[in-house]
Amino acid sequence: MNSTIKLIRKFFSILIFSIFLGILLNLLFLAIVTWNRQDHSSGWKQAEETASALTLSENGDYTLSEEGEKTLEQTGAWGILVENDTGNVIWASRNLPQEIPRHYTLGEISWAVRGYIQDYPTTTAAQGENLLFLGFPKDRYFKLMWPTFDYDLIRNFFYLILEFLIFNLVFIIIVYGVATSGIIRSVKPIVHGIEALGNQEEVYIPEKGLMSQLAASINRVSEKLKTQSYALRKKETARANWIAGVSHDIRTPLSMVLGHASTLEEDASLPAEVRQKAGIIRQQSIRMKNLINDLNLASKLEYNVQPVKRQRTDLVALARSVAVDFLNLDNEGDYPIEWNTEADSGPRIVYGDPDLIKRAMSNLITNAQVHNPKGCTIGVEVREEEGMYALMVSDNGVGVTEEELQSIRNAPHYMVCDSNTGEQRHGLGLLIVKQIAQAHGGRVVLDHSPQGGFLAKILFPKDWEAT
């Protein structure tokens, strides 16, 4: 709905802007045309200049100066000087037309002063007691000879122009509204349909009106997306069910292998070499069991099957508990754990699933042990960072190169990608860590550790009710 209103506002703004711009351009054009058509001097002004250019000689004849002659030549005008007492023409320009009279009565003078002499538009100017007439080409001026404009009309001219503009503006808006109402009615459901497609909602738009073809296309896209979504959900459900089924079916025979291997390993009557091989079988069986559990958990997290049991959890206490568990299991002392969290840091409370967070931290510590078979020191730290709480596990082991780090960050995992199979990652440990972080609204950062090894950091949102 907001998009439709925005679209209507945009069209309306363009309309108003176009109207005012058109009026402004027309006024500018009118001004330019008017300016180009005037000679910077009106006919009345030219008559006054010509009258001033006439001089009376000693023998009683009138002579026009060169400047006066130039004025007449430039405008194509002719001139006569009518004597006040007799009405006779006592001076005439050299280009005076033949049909122009040489004598004028009082009535003829009044008519000429008001408008024309033989259809030539005229202007006048006083020359002493006499009267100068300046005649112009017949197509030069159009003169109004009678009272035409009421004074009130002239006085209220600005308001009349304003009323005219308002009337035309209202008229154009009405025409625009009527003309575009059909388009708006057609565009509105189209906009709603596109917004619904963006929200992955089912869409159907009536296929009528000006936008019927576009509506039909959107309906086809919606139907196709619906079919694809159903097929994808079906595929994801089948994949999740298959993983869960395989995990369940493998557990029983794997438990039998693990049990028999443990029995053979603890049988003192067997040779040491046989007992050692039985121990290897037991260890690899445990590894297989963990891999199956990881695969099942990753599948549940990927398809939102695994419930996240949220509760207020202290990251410091949880991390310390996991670190103590790993220290107790490290009988050989190859993987000592350093507690780098500040002693006076206090609790770091997040709202999350403690079991999943423990699993994520356990995976990071296990990952450090697996990739450093000769042993390494593992650092654990909980601190505040970027307005969130960071759970960090680092080591001083062999680490990774910059290219390997970029590959770990960017390469897709086979659990969440159906393409680029040659570039996919196959380890489940970091995938589960990433999934657990996302389930809690956090994220994972992978980098080189300051000690030269590997560093993994999980950022969790704070539980603001506890702060």
Phi, psi and omega per residue, in radians:
M1 nan -0.724 3.125
N2 -1.083 -0.660 3.138
S3 -1.140 -0.690 3.128
T4 -1.121 -0.799 3.124
I5 -1.085 -0.705 3.124
K6 -1.112 -0.681 3.131
L7 -1.148 -0.755 3.119
I8 -1.107 -0.751 3.119
R9 -1.063 -0.684 -3.123
K10 -1.133 -0.812 3.124
F11 -1.098 -0.729 -3.132
F12 -1.146 -0.713 3.107
S13 -1.090 -0.723 3.108
I14 -1.097 -0.705 3.127
L15 -1.072 -0.899 -3.118
I16 -1.076 -0.772 3.136
F17 -1.080 -0.716 -3.137
S18 -1.127 -0.693 3.141
I19 -1.096 -0.881 -3.109
F20 -1.184 -0.631 3.085
L21 -1.153 -0.691 3.104
G22 -1.100 -0.764 3.116
I23 -1.085 -0.768 -3.131
L24 -1.095 -0.759 3.141
L25 -1.157 -0.652 3.108
N26 -1.151 -0.729 3.093
L27 -1.107 -0.719 3.104
L28 -1.108 -0.744 3.120
F29 -1.098 -0.739 3.127
L30 -1.092 -0.721 3.133
A31 -1.112 -0.726 -3.136
I32 -1.135 -0.774 -3.133
V33 -1.102 -0.767 -3.140
T34 -1.104 -0.726 -3.135
W35 -1.147 -0.694 -3.124
N36 -1.231 -0.461 -3.072
R37 -1.528 -0.185 3.112
Q38 -1.739 2.612 -3.108
D39 -1.679 0.484 -3.126
H40 1.046 0.259 3.110
S41 -2.744 2.208 -3.103
S42 -1.362 2.928 3.112
G43 -1.086 -0.598 3.110
W44 -1.193 -0.683 3.111
K45 -1.131 -0.702 3.134
Q46 -1.135 -0.634 3.103
A47 -1.120 -0.726 3.122
E48 -1.125 -0.714 3.133
E49 -1.128 -0.691 3.136
T50 -1.162 -0.737 3.119
A51 -1.064 -0.667 3.126
S52 -1.218 -0.457 -3.103
A53 -1.426 -0.185 3.114
L54 -1.445 2.307 3.108
T55 -2.247 2.569 -3.125
L56 -1.696 2.155 -3.121
S57 -1.441 3.070 -3.081
E58 -1.191 -0.509 -3.136
N59 -1.505 0.123 3.052
G60 1.585 0.141 3.127
D61 -1.720 2.628 3.105
Y62 -1.671 2.412 3.138
T63 -2.205 2.387 3.130
L64 -1.690 2.299 -3.114
S65 -1.204 2.890 3.125
E66 -1.064 -0.650 3.121
E67 -1.118 -0.692 3.091
G68 -1.137 -0.740 3.090
E69 -1.040 -0.691 3.139
K70 -1.142 -0.659 3.118
T71 -1.082 -0.753 3.135
L72 -1.168 -0.702 3.141
E73 -1.119 -0.707 -3.101
Q74 -1.130 -0.612 -3.081
T75 -1.732 -0.127 -3.091
G76 1.215 0.450 -3.064
A77 -1.651 2.790 2.977
W78 -2.137 2.832 -3.088
G79 -2.476 2.589 3.025
I80 -2.367 2.628 3.092
L81 -2.034 2.043 -3.096
V82 -1.723 2.258 -3.121
E83 -1.260 2.440 -3.045
N84 -1.169 -0.707 -3.030
D85 -1.379 -0.736 -2.982
T86 -1.788 -0.408 -3.054
G87 1.424 0.108 3.125
N88 -1.448 2.662 3.059
V89 -1.441 1.985 -3.096
I90 -1.766 -0.086 3.021
W91 -2.717 2.477 3.108
A92 -2.507 2.530 3.112
S93 -1.261 2.813 -3.060
R94 -1.174 -0.416 -3.109
N95 -1.717 0.407 -3.115
L96 -1.148 2.203 3.109
P97 -1.088 2.637 -3.089
Q98 -1.126 -0.547 -3.036
E99 -1.391 -0.047 -3.120
I100 -1.355 2.197 -3.137
P101 -1.117 2.716 3.113
R102 -1.820 0.017 3.125
H103 -2.503 2.502 -3.061
Y104 -2.371 2.334 3.008
T105 -1.436 3.051 -3.135
L106 -1.114 -0.687 3.118
G107 -1.146 -0.715 3.141
E108 -1.143 -0.640 3.112
I109 -1.123 -0.765 -3.137
S110 -1.101 -0.660 3.104
W111 -1.163 -0.739 -3.119
A112 -1.174 -0.683 3.128
V113 -1.084 -0.635 -3.071
R114 -1.363 -0.498 -3.033
G115 -2.703 -1.379 -2.898
Y116 -2.348 2.700 2.889
I117 -2.162 1.983 -3.118
Q118 0.907 0.781 3.117
D119 1.207 0.130 3.027
Y120 -1.587 2.146 3.085
P121 -1.155 2.370 -3.029
T122 -2.173 2.669 2.938
T123 -2.245 2.790 -3.043
T124 -2.278 2.795 3.043
A125 -2.717 2.574 3.132
A126 -1.371 2.414 3.056
Q127 -2.263 1.535 -2.981
G128 1.200 -2.265 3.085
E129 -1.509 -0.172 -3.077
N130 -1.614 3.022 -3.054
L131 -2.182 2.176 3.130
L132 -1.671 2.297 3.022
F133 -1.897 2.306 3.064
L134 -2.023 2.050 -3.134
G135 -1.790 2.457 -3.096
F136 -2.026 2.831 3.098
P137 -0.910 2.596 -3.028
K138 -1.079 -0.462 -3.130
D139 -1.743 0.323 -3.088
R140 -1.547 -0.860 -3.080
Y141 -2.226 2.657 2.950
F142 -2.024 2.070 -3.034
K143 -1.889 2.422 3.053
L144 -1.589 2.060 -2.996
M145 -1.695 -0.157 -3.134
W146 -2.193 2.741 3.050
P147 -0.984 2.172 -2.967
T148 -2.075 -0.809 -3.037
F149 -1.816 2.208 3.049
D150 -1.164 2.486 -3.085
Y151 -1.089 -0.657 3.107
D152 -1.085 -0.601 3.111
L153 -1.132 -0.747 3.130
I154 -1.180 -0.714 -3.113
R155 -1.128 -0.635 -3.106
N156 -1.724 0.353 -3.061
F157 -1.040 -0.726 -3.124
F158 -1.077 -0.754 -3.133
Y159 -1.177 -0.617 3.097
L160 -1.130 -0.723 3.089
I161 -1.082 -0.745 3.129
L162 -1.095 -0.768 3.095
E163 -1.085 -0.683 3.111
F164 -1.080 -0.759 -3.139
L165 -1.157 -0.746 3.138
I166 -1.113 -0.760 3.123
F167 -1.033 -0.817 -3.134
N168 -1.155 -0.644 3.130
L169 -1.121 -0.804 3.113
V170 -1.080 -0.741 3.137
F171 -1.070 -0.777 -3.137
I172 -1.140 -0.692 3.128
I173 -1.110 -0.729 3.117
I174 -1.097 -0.792 3.117
V175 -1.089 -0.734 3.126
Y176 -1.097 -0.779 -3.134
G177 -1.087 -0.757 3.134
V178 -1.153 -0.721 -3.069
A179 -1.240 -0.561 -3.058
T180 -1.755 -0.069 -3.115
S181 -1.043 -0.685 3.100
G182 -1.137 -0.687 3.129
I183 -1.146 -0.741 -3.127
I184 -1.112 -0.742 3.111
R185 -1.088 -0.542 3.127
S186 -1.398 -0.624 -3.078
V187 -1.298 -0.604 -3.047
K188 -0.971 -0.918 3.111
P189 -1.150 -0.498 3.090
I190 -1.111 -0.789 3.132
V191 -1.102 -0.779 3.112
H192 -1.050 -0.715 -3.133
G193 -1.117 -0.741 3.130
I194 -1.140 -0.719 3.097
E195 -1.104 -0.688 3.125
A196 -1.154 -0.656 3.080
L197 -1.080 -0.691 3.104
G198 -1.109 -0.491 3.115
N199 -1.627 0.173 3.114
Q200 1.035 0.672 3.082
E201 -1.765 2.726 3.107
E202 -1.274 2.400 -3.007
V203 -2.238 2.393 2.904
Y204 -2.498 2.194 -3.131
I205 -2.032 2.264 3.082
P206 -0.989 2.263 -3.060
E207 -1.568 1.295 3.123
K208 -2.610 2.905 3.128
G209 1.509 -2.923 -3.068
L210 -1.169 -0.495 -3.061
M211 -1.799 0.506 -3.051
S212 -1.095 -0.699 -3.136
Q213 -1.158 -0.729 3.112
L214 -1.156 -0.684 3.095
A215 -1.074 -0.728 3.112
A216 -1.099 -0.697 3.119
S217 -1.117 -0.752 3.124
I218 -1.125 -0.684 3.104
N219 -1.094 -0.697 3.107
R220 -1.142 -0.727 3.106
V221 -1.100 -0.742 3.121
S222 -1.074 -0.750 3.129
E223 -1.129 -0.699 3.128
K224 -1.152 -0.753 3.115
L225 -1.122 -0.634 3.108
K226 -1.107 -0.767 3.122
T227 -1.124 -0.772 3.135
Q228 -1.125 -0.704 3.131
S229 -1.111 -0.720 3.121
Y230 -1.128 -0.765 3.139
A231 -1.121 -0.668 -3.138
L232 -1.178 -0.765 3.097
R233 -1.085 -0.679 3.122
K234 -1.122 -0.725 3.130
K235 -1.145 -0.764 -3.135
E236 -1.144 -0.710 3.113
T237 -1.103 -0.741 3.126
A238 -1.114 -0.705 -3.138
R239 -1.144 -0.772 3.137
A240 -1.120 -0.734 3.127
N241 -1.145 -0.646 3.140
W242 -1.156 -0.777 3.140
I243 -1.104 -0.767 3.128
A244 -1.101 -0.700 3.139
G245 -1.158 -0.788 3.130
V246 -1.101 -0.737 3.124
S247 -1.045 -0.738 -3.136
H248 -1.173 -0.727 -3.091
D249 -1.211 -0.538 -3.095
I250 -1.371 -0.475 -3.031
R251 -1.015 -0.762 -3.076
T252 -1.117 -0.969 3.121
P253 -1.110 -0.573 3.132
L254 -1.176 -0.675 3.102
S255 -1.106 -0.665 3.106
M256 -1.140 -0.767 3.119
V257 -1.081 -0.765 -3.130
L258 -1.118 -0.727 3.139
G259 -1.152 -0.810 3.121
H260 -1.136 -0.660 3.121
A261 -1.121 -0.698 3.109
S262 -1.133 -0.704 3.126
T263 -1.098 -0.793 -3.141
L264 -1.154 -0.647 -3.133
E265 -1.150 -0.562 -3.089
E266 -1.627 -0.043 -3.138
D267 -1.364 1.911 -3.086
A268 -1.240 -0.296 -3.115
S269 -1.356 -0.234 -3.128
L270 -1.505 2.651 3.088
P271 -1.065 2.679 -3.121
A272 -1.035 -0.647 -3.122
E273 -1.119 -0.714 3.139
V274 -1.178 -0.747 3.130
R275 -1.105 -0.624 3.111
Q276 -1.130 -0.748 3.118
K277 -1.139 -0.636 3.084
A278 -1.128 -0.635 3.094
G279 -1.138 -0.676 3.101
I280 -1.104 -0.736 3.111
I281 -1.063 -0.741 3.138
R282 -1.101 -0.783 -3.122
Q283 -1.105 -0.753 3.137
Q284 -1.216 -0.550 3.080
S285 -1.154 -0.705 3.080
I286 -1.096 -0.689 3.122
R287 -1.119 -0.755 3.102
M288 -1.079 -0.710 3.131
K289 -1.096 -0.727 3.114
N290 -1.151 -0.672 3.117
L291 -1.116 -0.703 3.106
I292 -1.131 -0.738 3.094
N293 -1.091 -0.704 3.107
D294 -1.118 -0.763 -3.141
L295 -1.072 -0.758 -3.141
N296 -1.143 -0.743 -3.141
L297 -1.168 -0.739 3.123
A298 -1.077 -0.703 3.114
S299 -1.115 -0.754 -3.133
K300 -1.153 -0.702 3.117
L301 -1.191 -0.651 -3.124
E302 -1.126 -0.704 -3.077
Y303 -1.804 0.328 3.052
N304 0.980 0.631 3.087
V305 -1.612 -0.588 -3.128
Q306 -1.262 2.032 3.121
P307 -1.245 2.424 3.089
V308 -1.735 1.894 -3.100
K309 -1.546 1.597 -3.038
R310 -1.394 2.450 3.018
Q311 -2.775 2.860 3.135
R312 -1.205 2.109 -3.019
T313 -2.258 2.328 3.084
D314 -1.537 1.959 -3.117
L315 -1.088 -0.618 -3.110
V316 -1.123 -0.857 -3.138
A317 -1.129 -0.704 -3.136
L318 -1.134 -0.792 -3.128
A319 -1.135 -0.681 3.110
R320 -1.106 -0.696 3.132
S321 -1.101 -0.788 3.132
V322 -1.141 -0.714 3.140
A323 -1.091 -0.717 3.120
V324 -1.107 -0.730 3.120
D325 -1.026 -0.765 -3.129
F326 -1.222 -0.615 3.092
L327 -1.114 -0.680 3.134
N328 -1.161 -0.513 -3.132
L329 -1.466 -0.279 -3.088
D330 -1.516 1.369 -3.103
N331 -1.158 -0.575 -3.091
E332 -1.431 -0.282 -3.138
G333 1.293 0.419 -3.128
D334 -1.376 -0.309 -3.047
Y335 -2.270 1.207 3.097
P336 -1.132 2.571 -3.114
I337 -2.007 2.215 3.087
E338 -1.709 2.268 3.111
W339 -1.623 1.795 -3.036
N340 -1.684 0.058 -3.138
T341 -1.285 2.392 -3.130
E342 -1.062 2.434 -3.044
A343 -1.147 -0.601 -3.087
D344 -1.748 0.419 -3.075
S345 -1.246 -0.451 -3.111
G346 1.378 3.131 -3.138
P347 -1.229 2.611 3.063
R348 -2.093 1.687 -2.975
I349 -1.600 2.227 3.000
V350 -2.154 2.821 3.116
Y351 -1.849 1.671 -3.042
G352 -2.757 -3.046 -3.124
D353 -1.609 1.920 -3.081
P354 -1.082 -0.611 -3.140
D355 -1.145 -0.751 3.124
L356 -1.184 -0.673 3.125
I357 -1.147 -0.697 3.052
K358 -1.051 -0.727 -3.138
R359 -1.097 -0.725 3.137
A360 -1.095 -0.785 -3.136
M361 -1.175 -0.676 3.112
S362 -1.087 -0.706 3.116
N363 -1.089 -0.681 -3.135
L364 -1.182 -0.729 3.116
I365 -1.167 -0.753 3.096
T366 -1.071 -0.686 3.122
N367 -1.071 -0.702 3.103
A368 -1.142 -0.672 3.136
Q369 -1.205 -0.748 -3.091
V370 -1.118 -0.692 -3.066
H371 -1.534 0.023 3.053
N372 -2.307 1.246 -3.062
P373 -1.088 -0.382 3.138
K374 -1.528 0.038 3.108
G375 1.724 2.716 3.095
C376 -2.928 2.867 3.056
T377 -1.633 2.281 -3.089
I378 -1.900 2.224 3.123
G379 -1.785 2.386 3.110
V380 -2.161 2.306 -3.110
E381 -2.569 2.472 3.015
V382 -2.152 2.182 -3.120
R383 -2.649 2.923 3.098
E384 -1.551 2.339 -3.079
E385 -2.703 2.265 3.094
E386 0.991 0.626 -3.130
G387 1.271 0.230 3.136
M388 -2.306 3.057 3.043
Y389 -1.810 2.265 -3.083
A390 -1.887 2.237 3.017
L391 -1.821 1.972 -2.980
M392 -2.017 2.359 3.031
V393 -2.231 2.110 -3.122
S394 -2.312 2.897 3.101
D395 -2.556 2.915 3.101
N396 -1.930 0.555 -3.079
G397 -1.441 -2.623 -3.030
V398 -1.225 -0.446 3.114
G399 1.181 -2.878 -3.134
V400 -2.400 2.748 3.065
T401 -1.344 2.947 3.131
E402 -1.111 -0.653 3.107
E403 -1.145 -0.733 3.120
E404 -1.148 -0.660 3.124
L405 -1.118 -0.747 3.112
Q406 -1.117 -0.653 3.114
S407 -1.137 -0.731 3.120
I408 -1.117 -0.676 -3.129
R409 -1.218 -0.682 -2.944
N410 -1.826 -0.464 -3.063
A411 -1.165 2.312 3.136
P412 -1.275 2.732 3.104
H413 -1.659 2.571 -3.086
Y414 -1.106 -0.377 3.136
M415 -1.245 -0.426 -3.041
V416 -2.148 0.250 -3.098
C417 -2.523 2.330 3.132
D418 -1.841 0.023 -3.122
S419 -2.205 3.070 3.141
N420 0.911 0.859 -3.050
T421 -1.093 -0.433 -3.136
G422 -1.293 -0.283 -3.070
E423 -1.952 0.145 -3.062
Q424 -1.400 2.658 3.012
R425 -1.597 2.600 -3.069
H426 -2.056 -0.162 3.090
G427 -1.304 2.390 -3.088
L428 -1.615 -0.277 -3.024
G429 -1.040 -0.967 -3.111
L430 -1.209 -0.558 3.095
L431 -1.067 -0.791 3.137
I432 -1.109 -0.704 3.102
V433 -1.034 -0.797 3.138
K434 -1.104 -0.751 -3.136
Q435 -1.119 -0.716 3.126
I436 -1.140 -0.724 3.105
A437 -1.075 -0.778 3.141
Q438 -1.133 -0.641 3.117
A439 -1.114 -0.384 3.118
H440 -1.779 0.169 -3.134
G441 1.332 0.351 -3.139
G442 -1.967 -2.826 3.140
R443 -2.686 2.924 -3.106
V444 -2.012 2.381 3.076
V445 -2.079 2.219 3.122
L446 -1.993 2.388 -3.070
D447 -2.807 3.096 2.996
H448 -1.364 2.465 3.102
S449 -1.440 2.705 3.105
P450 -1.029 -0.430 -3.140
Q451 -1.482 0.021 3.104
G452 1.721 -0.095 3.135
G453 -1.662 -2.384 -3.072
F454 -2.018 2.560 3.136
L455 -2.313 2.314 3.045
A456 -2.203 2.343 -3.073
K457 -2.277 2.251 3.066
I458 -1.902 2.137 3.136
L459 -1.762 2.128 3.141
F460 -1.964 2.447 3.025
P461 -1.119 2.572 3.106
K462 -1.247 2.663 2.920
D463 -1.520 1.707 -2.984
W464 -1.149 -0.395 3.116
E465 -1.203 -0.349 -3.133
A466 -1.646 -0.136 -3.082
T467 -1.752 nan nan
